[in-house]
Amino acid sequence: MRVFKFGGASVKDAEGIKNVYDVLQKAGYQDVLLVVSAMGKTTNALEVVIKNYFEKSEELQSSVQEIKKYHNQILLDLFEDEINEVFAAVNKQFFDLEYFLAHNKSPNYNFVYDQIVSYGELISTTILSHFMAFMGIKTQWLDVRNFIKTNSNYRDAEVDWNLTQKNIAKNVKRKILNITQGFLGSDENNFTTTLGREGSDYTAAIFAYCLNAESVTIWKDVPGVMNADPRYFENASLLNQISYREAIELAFYGATVIHPKTLQPLQKKEIPLYVKSFLNPMLPGTSVAKGADLEPYLPCFIIKRNQLLISLSSIDFSFIMEENISEIFALFHQFKLKVNLIQNSAISFSVCVEDKFGNFKELNTILSKKFKVDFTEDVTLYTIRHFDEKAAQTVEENKTVILKQVSRETMQIVTKES
């Protein structure tokens, strides 16, 4: 079997749904399992519903109605006829959502988040499945929560591989187009869970692993994986092939190529992953597989903006030793600061971090009791894999370089715009 994953951008409106049908006509749909995300920005809209549920109950109903209206318009554009049973099926999903909002007793934010946000995927796959049937393609709609079983770590659940393997091997029919939801699973009490960052790609990898799939294809609105973000680099080039190892390295440094969690199950069974364009489905795209690190062999640029450079030095000029570093990292973990670069000398220790949750001010108060703390806000971290002199010059031009670190394959440069 082949596993295809379509993200929110590919199914954001009626034209997108029709385009998925066209892609399947060209790429084939026999022995295919589709993993599909919520439509467009539906997950964001459902996060507003969750916020209103906890904080602004007077706005709750209107935020749900906005999502209903958006999906209803897609239904009308696709089917033109409200007699079609898809309208009833989608109404049932919204009824279930509103029933949960009215009757839930749990104050656990993460639990509530997973129960509510899951309706994005459930509704999008319901619409897509009915449209395929309407166009003459026989489908099997699968509720992924009956297949992927997890623990109860809501919003970042861990997969129970044994149970999941049994469920998928026993219940996925071949010789038919299967359609299921990305990002979701369920725990032992059958409550919905979600799989965390890049969860839909991970879902595709889970099914591929359990089905011993021929390949996984992630369909995007770009021709494949580029060596740089074309928004910031004029001459970004398509990478034809990346090794599993290199893709994991790039992801580690912050590239939004493919999350390592997605790659690990594929690498175990050497299942190739393709990143292709849903706008030009016959183009070859990028393959991630065993083999050469990069083809063509080019420097790869990764940018992380809005970083914070922190330099710690000992107040009494004593060495910063392992026990100090261990304590500092424990505090970074506690305050949820993600460390992206480390550099240390005998009496100082510098890190480039991401303060996503705005906790540095509080952390600084604690660190200042033991260390002299200097910091620079709003810096940019550039990582260049397989760097050369020209690549470094490209990054450093018209910028103030405040830290540079070089290893065998990777150069990292922290800059402040001049």
Sequence and secondary structure as in RCSB ss.txt:
>XXXX:A:sequence
MRVFKFGGASVKDAEGIKNVYDVLQKAGYQDVLLVVSAMGKTTNALEVVIKNYFEKSEELQSSVQEIKKYHNQIL
LDLFEDEINEVFAAVNKQFFDLEYFLAHNKSPNYNFVYDQIVSYGELISTTILSHFMAFMGIKTQWLDVRNFIKT
NSNYRDAEVDWNLTQKNIAKNVKRKILNITQGFLGSDENNFTTTLGREGSDYTAAIFAYCLNAESVTIWKDVPGV
MNADPRYFENASLLNQISYREAIELAFYGATVIHPKTLQPLQKKEIPLYVKSFLNPMLPGTSVAKGADLEPYLPC
FIIKRNQLLISLSSIDFSFIMEENISEIFALFHQFKLKVNLIQNSAISFSVCVEDKFGNFKELNTILSKKFKVDF
TEDVTLYTIRHFDEKAAQTVEENKTVILKQVSRETMQIVTKES
>XXXX:A:secstr
 EEEEE GGGGSSHHHHHHHHHHHHHH  TTEEEEE  STTHHHHHHHHHHHHHH GGGHHHHHHHHHHHHHHHH
HHHHS TTSHHHHHHHHHHHHHHHHHHH     HHHHHHHHHTHHHHHHHHHHHHHHHHTT  EEE  GGGT BB
 S TTS  B HHHHHHHHHHH  SSSEEEEESSEEE TT  EEE  TTHHHHHHHHHHHHHT SEEEEEESSSS 
BSS TTT TT  B SEEEHHHHHHHHHTT  S  HHHHHHHHHHT  EEEEESSSTTS  EEEESS SEES   E
EEEEEEEEEEEEEETT     HHHHHHHHHHHHHTT EEEEEEE SSEEEEEEE TTS HHHHHHHHTTTEEEEE
EEEEEEEEEET  HHHHHHHHTTEEEEEEEE SSEEEEEEEE 
